[in-house]
Amino acid sequence: MIAFKTAAILLLAAFAAARPSEDWEPEGHSHSEHTKPYHVTVVKKIGVPVPHPVAVSVPQYVKVPIPQPYPVHVTVEQPIHVPVYKVVPQIVEKPVPYTVEKPVPYEVEKPYPVEVEKKVEVPIPKPYPVHVPVYKHVYHHKGGHKH
């Protein structure tokens, strides 16, 4: 912001200097330039710490209303009886298993002896002759092997 103000002042000064002055003389006359000092503010930054507000935790208390007895139209016995239900495990006797013989209404077949023949004749087909053509211009065997 300070730099903006400084630039605006300098621009205004330059504009004023460029404008012809009131005692302007036409060409051919001698003239003299007048200068006057202009004060420009210079701001210097110094590293001084600026104190900032520090957040401090403030305990927030929440008010919880405590229930208080109040008069009602019905009489309530004090103290109030609350039934307590307790599960008591009961022991259940398991019956012991035992075998029962029951008569069967049908006859059960007994195993009977079975004869097994170990030698069984299996017919094997005999080989039969097959015609193989032999060509005379093809050598079926190589010549003698000489070492």
Secondary structure, DSSP 8 states (H G I E B T S, - for coil): -HHHHHHHHHHHHHHHHHS--TT---TTS-------------------------------------------SS---SS-------------------------SS-----------------------------TTS--S------
